[in-house]
Amino acid sequence: MATAAKKHVTLFIRSRRAPGAGDPTVKAAFAAAAHKTVGIESRMERNAIIASACRGVGPGVIIKRSKSKAHPGKIIAKIPTR
C-alpha cells in the first residue's frame, strides 16, 4: 500500500506482508496519517506521524504457523499484537 504524501517526491510504503496490512482499519489509519504529513519537510517527523497512527491498529492476534514440512499449516502459537 503506497500513498503519496509530499507531491511526487516522497512515497510512504507499507509492506503488504506487515501484520494487519490488509485490514481496512489499518489502511484508513495509514491514509489519514499520510494526508496529515503533506507539507512537512522532515522525513523523521513524517515517519513518526505514520508510525504513531498505525501503532495498535488492526487485528488483535497474529496466528503464527509452523514452517515444518511435516506439519504444514499447523498453528503453533498465537502472538498478541497489542
C-alpha positions as CSV (number, residue, x, y, z in Angstrom):
1,M,0.0,0.0,0.0
2,A,1.5,3.3,-1.0
3,T,0.2,6.8,-0.5
4,A,1.8,9.9,-2.0
5,A,2.5,12.2,1.0
6,K,4.5,15.0,-0.4
7,K,3.9,15.9,-4.1
8,H,5.6,13.3,-6.2
9,V,9.0,13.1,-4.3
10,T,8.2,11.1,-1.1
11,L,6.2,7.9,-1.1
12,F,5.2,6.1,2.1
13,I,5.1,2.4,1.5
14,R,3.7,-0.1,4.0
15,S,4.6,-3.8,3.4
16,R,1.7,-6.0,2.1
17,R,3.0,-8.7,4.5
18,A,3.1,-6.4,7.6
19,P,0.8,-7.6,10.4
20,G,-2.7,-6.4,9.6
21,A,-1.7,-4.8,6.3
22,G,-4.9,-5.9,4.6
23,D,-7.2,-4.8,7.4
24,P,-9.5,-1.8,6.4
25,T,-8.8,0.0,9.7
26,V,-5.0,-0.1,9.1
27,K,-5.4,1.2,5.6
28,A,-7.7,4.0,6.7
29,A,-5.3,5.0,9.6
30,F,-2.3,4.9,7.2
31,A,-4.1,7.0,4.5
32,A,-5.3,9.6,7.1
33,A,-1.8,9.9,8.6
34,A,-0.2,10.3,5.2
35,H,-2.6,13.2,4.3
36,K,-1.6,14.9,7.6
37,T,2.1,14.9,6.6
38,V,1.7,17.0,3.4
39,G,4.0,20.0,3.7
40,I,6.2,18.6,6.4
41,E,9.8,18.6,5.1
42,S,11.5,16.5,7.8
43,R,11.3,12.8,6.9
44,M,11.8,11.8,10.5
45,E,8.7,13.8,11.6
46,R,6.6,12.3,8.7
47,N,7.8,8.8,9.7
48,A,6.9,9.4,13.4
49,I,3.4,10.5,12.4
50,I,2.8,7.5,10.2
51,A,4.2,5.1,12.9
52,S,2.1,6.5,15.7
53,A,-1.0,6.4,13.6
54,C,-0.6,2.7,12.6
55,R,0.6,1.5,16.1
56,G,-2.1,-0.6,17.8
57,V,-4.4,-0.6,14.8
58,G,-5.5,-3.9,13.2
59,P,-6.3,-7.4,14.2
60,G,-5.5,-8.2,17.9
61,V,-3.9,-11.6,17.3
62,I,-1.4,-12.8,14.6
63,I,-1.5,-16.5,14.0
64,K,2.0,-17.9,13.6
65,R,2.1,-21.1,11.6
66,S,4.7,-23.8,11.6
67,K,7.4,-23.7,9.0
68,S,7.8,-27.5,9.3
69,K,7.3,-29.6,6.2
70,A,6.0,-32.4,8.3
71,H,3.0,-30.4,9.6
72,P,2.3,-27.6,7.1
73,G,-0.2,-25.1,8.4
74,K,-0.2,-26.3,12.0
75,I,-0.9,-23.4,14.4
76,I,1.9,-23.3,16.9
77,A,1.4,-20.0,18.7
78,K,-0.9,-17.0,19.0
79,I,1.0,-13.8,19.4
80,P,-0.8,-10.8,20.9
81,T,0.0,-7.6,19.0
82,R,-1.4,-5.0,21.4
